[in-house]
């Protein structure tokens, strides 16, 4: 693995805590065309720890959730 690839793979983590049933998390790809590549559903109280990688450049969160990052806390869907 190249040093550049290692930097991307060891990217930032975020924590998503569902505040209601049916919160959807969608991973979006890197590259020329952004595409959906993965999705997860969380029910109230469930927590997911996600990482930005060489494949994941963005995440879309649908529903009421608390999102924790190194930059702070965000309330989604409120």
FENGIJO-V825021 format. One record per residue. N is the residue number from 1. OMEGA is omega in whole degrees, -180 to 180 (* if undefined). Layout:
n->(N/N)
omega->(OMEGA/OMEGA)
This chain:
n->(1/2/3/4/5/6/7/8/9/10/11/12/13/14/15/16/17/18/19/20/21/22/23/24/25/26/27/28/29/30/31/32/33/34/35/36/37/38/39/40/41/42/43/44/45/46/47/48/49/50/51/52/53/54/55/56/57/58/59/60/61/62/63/64/65/66/67/68/69/70/71/72/73/74/75/76/77/78)
omega->(179/177/180/179/179/179/-179/-178/179/-178/-177/174/169/177/180/177/-180/177/176/176/172/176/-178/176/-178/176/180/-174/170/172/-176/179/178/-179/172/177/-179/173/179/173/177/172/-176/178/179/-178/175/174/-175/-178/171/-173/177/179/-175/180/-178/175/177/-179/-179/-179/-179/-179/173/-178/180/177/176/180/179/-177/178/174/179/174/-180/*)
